[in-house]
Amino acid sequence: MASDLIDSTLPAHDPNFPKPRGLLPVPPEIAESVARMEARLLREHGIQITPEARRRALDDQTLNWYYDNTYIAFRRTPEGIEVLAVGAEEIHEYLEDHPPETRQGVVFGVA
């Protein structure tokens, strides 16, 4: 998730770009990037990635697209990433409102 490099050209760093909550839509740019990666791996190395690896790549790049270098709470679902809270204040509220037994699979960290 977190990287030592911050790509300031990502929409995550544009204050006018919406930062959605809930299930994140995969931007077309991300879907195309993952498709290019898959094609390159197959062409250059004869490697076909698994559906799980493809989903993970889509999820990770989508998180970076919307929330690069931002503290968030999210969970992975079969449909993709679900963002539950963004920033320290929202995460604090989420933790207060959701007891530990309801937070299984929730990841807290910097995207």
C-alpha positions as CSV (number, residue, x, y, z in Angstrom):
1,M,0.0,0.0,0.0
2,A,2.1,2.9,1.2
3,S,5.1,4.0,-0.9
4,D,8.1,6.1,-0.2
5,L,7.3,8.0,-3.4
6,I,4.3,10.3,-3.8
7,D,2.9,10.8,-7.3
8,S,1.5,14.3,-7.1
9,T,-0.1,13.9,-10.5
10,L,-2.7,11.4,-9.2
11,P,-6.2,12.6,-8.7
12,A,-5.8,11.8,-5.0
13,H,-3.7,15.0,-4.7
14,D,-6.3,17.2,-6.5
15,P,-8.5,18.9,-3.9
16,N,-11.3,19.2,-6.5
17,F,-11.3,15.5,-7.4
18,P,-14.0,13.6,-5.5
19,K,-12.8,11.2,-2.9
20,P,-15.6,8.6,-2.8
21,R,-16.6,6.4,0.2
22,G,-18.1,2.9,-0.1
23,L,-17.3,0.6,-3.0
24,L,-14.7,2.4,-5.2
25,P,-15.2,2.4,-9.0
26,V,-12.2,1.3,-10.9
27,P,-11.1,4.2,-13.1
28,P,-10.7,3.3,-16.8
29,E,-7.0,4.4,-16.5
30,I,-6.4,1.8,-13.9
31,A,-8.2,-1.0,-15.8
32,E,-6.1,-0.1,-18.8
33,S,-2.9,-0.1,-16.8
34,V,-3.6,-3.5,-15.3
35,A,-4.5,-4.9,-18.7
36,R,-1.2,-3.6,-20.2
37,M,0.7,-5.2,-17.3
38,E,-1.0,-8.5,-17.9
39,A,-0.3,-8.4,-21.6
40,R,3.4,-7.5,-21.0
41,L,3.9,-10.3,-18.5
42,L,2.3,-12.8,-20.9
43,R,4.3,-11.5,-23.9
44,E,7.7,-11.1,-22.2
45,H,7.6,-13.9,-19.7
46,G,4.8,-16.2,-20.6
47,I,3.2,-15.5,-17.3
48,Q,-0.6,-15.3,-17.0
49,I,-1.6,-13.8,-13.7
50,T,-4.4,-15.4,-11.6
51,P,-7.8,-13.7,-11.2
52,E,-6.8,-13.0,-7.5
53,A,-3.6,-11.3,-8.6
54,R,-5.5,-9.2,-11.1
55,R,-8.1,-8.2,-8.5
56,R,-5.3,-7.3,-6.1
57,A,-3.6,-5.1,-8.7
58,L,-6.8,-3.4,-9.5
59,D,-7.6,-2.8,-5.8
60,D,-4.2,-1.5,-4.9
61,Q,-3.9,0.9,-7.9
62,T,-7.5,2.1,-7.4
63,L,-6.7,2.9,-3.7
64,N,-3.7,4.9,-4.8
65,W,-5.7,6.6,-7.5
66,Y,-8.2,8.0,-5.0
67,Y,-6.2,8.1,-1.8
68,D,-2.5,8.1,-2.4
69,N,-0.6,8.8,0.9
70,T,-3.9,9.3,2.9
71,Y,-4.8,7.6,6.1
72,I,-7.9,5.4,5.4
73,A,-10.0,2.5,6.7
74,F,-11.1,0.0,4.0
75,R,-11.9,-3.6,3.4
76,R,-11.4,-5.8,0.4
77,T,-14.6,-7.3,-1.0
78,P,-15.2,-9.6,-4.0
79,E,-16.5,-6.5,-5.8
80,G,-13.4,-4.4,-5.0
81,I,-12.3,-2.0,-2.3
82,E,-14.8,-0.5,0.1
83,V,-13.7,2.7,1.8
84,L,-15.1,3.1,5.3
85,A,-13.4,6.2,6.6
86,V,-10.9,8.8,5.4
87,G,-8.6,10.8,7.7
88,A,-8.0,10.6,11.4
89,E,-11.3,12.2,12.4
90,E,-13.5,9.9,10.3
91,I,-11.5,6.8,11.4
92,H,-11.8,7.8,15.1
93,E,-15.6,8.1,14.6
94,Y,-15.7,4.7,12.7
95,L,-13.8,3.1,15.6
96,E,-16.2,4.6,18.2
97,D,-19.3,3.5,16.2
98,H,-18.1,-0.1,15.3
99,P,-17.1,-2.5,18.1
100,P,-14.1,-4.8,17.3
101,E,-16.2,-7.8,16.5
102,T,-17.8,-5.8,13.5
103,R,-14.4,-4.7,12.1
104,Q,-13.1,-8.1,10.8
105,G,-11.2,-7.6,7.6
106,V,-11.0,-3.8,8.0
107,V,-7.5,-2.4,7.2
108,F,-6.3,0.9,8.8
109,G,-3.4,2.5,7.1
110,V,-1.9,4.9,4.6
111,A,-2.9,4.1,1.0
